Amino acid sequence: MVFNWFHFCIILFLFSGIGFAAFPLLVAVLFSPRAKGGAYSQPYECGMTPQGGAWTRIGITYYLYALLFLAFDVDVLYLFPVAIFYKKSIGFMAFWEIFIFVCVLVAAGFYFYRKGVFTWPRKIKI
């Protein structure tokens, strides 16, 4: 392999990209405050002192609902390009593709409903 200016430019851009990514991290490590405790250990609440039990645990069901929302939201997002292309399509092929896609979404929702994912569990006292 012959080493030419093109290869030199690629290597130069590679190292400069790594440098641009590493330089702010290095500056942050070198110049960040080292103090521990006090206000640094408290959670950030929009500049206000947190009230009550700010370190309480959040139930896993919140995260499950968020993941389900994201999954169905992304699936519905796939319908937008299809809806734009739909009027340019010929025949019923696009209709059947959308119909199958929506049927799979409905079947997944029904499956999750039957598994009890959408039921809100009561808080268990330990």
C-alpha positions in Angstrom: 0.0 0.0 0.0 1.3 3.4 -0.9 1.0 6.1 1.7 -0.1 9.4 0.1 -1.6 12.7 1.1 -5.1 11.3 1.2 -4.2 8.8 3.9 -2.3 11.5 5.8 -5.5 13.7 5.7 -7.6 10.8 6.9 -5.3 10.1 9.8 -5.0 13.9 10.6 -8.8 14.2 10.7 -9.1 11.1 12.9 -6.6 12.4 15.4 -8.1 15.9 15.4 -11.6 14.4 16.0 -10.3 12.4 18.9 -8.6 15.6 20.2 -11.8 17.6 19.9 -13.6 15.0 21.9 -10.9 14.5 24.5 -9.9 18.1 25.1 -13.2 19.2 26.8 -13.1 16.1 29.0 -9.5 16.7 30.0 -10.2 20.3 30.8 -13.3 19.3 32.9 -11.2 16.8 34.8 -8.4 19.3 35.4 -10.4 22.3 36.4 -13.6 20.9 38.0 -14.1 21.5 41.7 -13.0 18.7 44.0 -15.2 19.6 46.9 -17.4 16.8 48.2 -20.4 17.1 50.5 -22.5 20.1 51.4 -24.6 21.4 48.5 -22.7 19.3 46.0 -24.3 16.1 47.3 -27.9 17.3 47.1 -30.0 16.7 44.0 -30.5 19.7 41.7 -34.0 21.1 42.1 -34.0 24.2 39.9 -31.8 26.1 42.3 -34.1 25.5 45.3 -33.3 23.4 48.4 -35.1 20.0 48.0 -38.0 19.5 50.3 -39.1 16.1 51.8 -37.6 12.8 50.8 -35.7 13.8 47.6 -33.8 10.5 47.6 -36.9 8.2 47.5 -36.9 5.4 45.0 -39.2 5.5 42.0 -41.1 2.4 41.1 -40.1 0.3 38.1 -43.6 0.7 36.6 -42.9 4.3 35.6 -40.0 3.1 33.5 -42.0 0.2 32.0 -44.7 2.7 30.9 -42.1 5.0 29.5 -40.6 2.2 27.5 -44.0 1.0 26.2 -44.8 4.6 25.2 -41.5 4.9 23.3 -42.0 1.6 21.6 -45.5 2.4 20.3 -44.5 6.0 19.6 -41.7 4.9 17.4 -44.0 2.4 15.6 -46.5 5.1 14.9 -43.7 7.4 13.7 -43.1 4.8 10.9 -46.6 5.5 9.6 -45.8 9.1 8.6 -43.6 8.3 5.6 -46.1 5.6 4.5 -48.9 8.1 4.7 -47.1 10.5 2.5 -46.2 7.8 0.0 -49.8 6.4 0.1 -51.4 8.7 -2.4 -48.6 8.0 -4.9 -49.0 4.2 -4.7 -50.8 2.2 -7.2 -53.3 -0.5 -6.2 -54.0 -1.8 -2.7 -50.5 -2.9 -1.8 -49.8 0.1 0.4 -53.2 -0.3 2.1 -52.5 -3.9 3.0 -49.0 -3.1 4.3 -50.5 -0.4 6.6 -53.3 -2.7 7.6 -50.9 -5.5 8.6 -48.6 -3.0 10.4 -51.6 -1.6 12.4 -52.9 -5.1 13.1 -49.5 -6.1 14.6 -49.6 -2.9 16.8 -53.1 -3.8 18.0 -52.1 -7.4 18.6 -49.1 -6.2 20.6 -51.3 -3.9 22.7 -53.8 -6.7 23.3 -51.0 -9.1 24.3 -49.6 -6.5 26.8 -53.1 -5.9 28.1 -53.7 -9.7 28.6 -50.3 -10.0 30.4 -51.4 -7.3 32.8 -48.8 -4.7 31.8 -51.3 -1.9 31.8 -52.6 -2.5 35.3 -51.1 -0.2 37.9 -49.8 -2.3 40.8 -50.5 -1.2 44.4 -47.6 0.1 46.4 -46.2 -2.7 48.5 -45.3 -1.8 52.1 -42.1 -3.4 53.3 
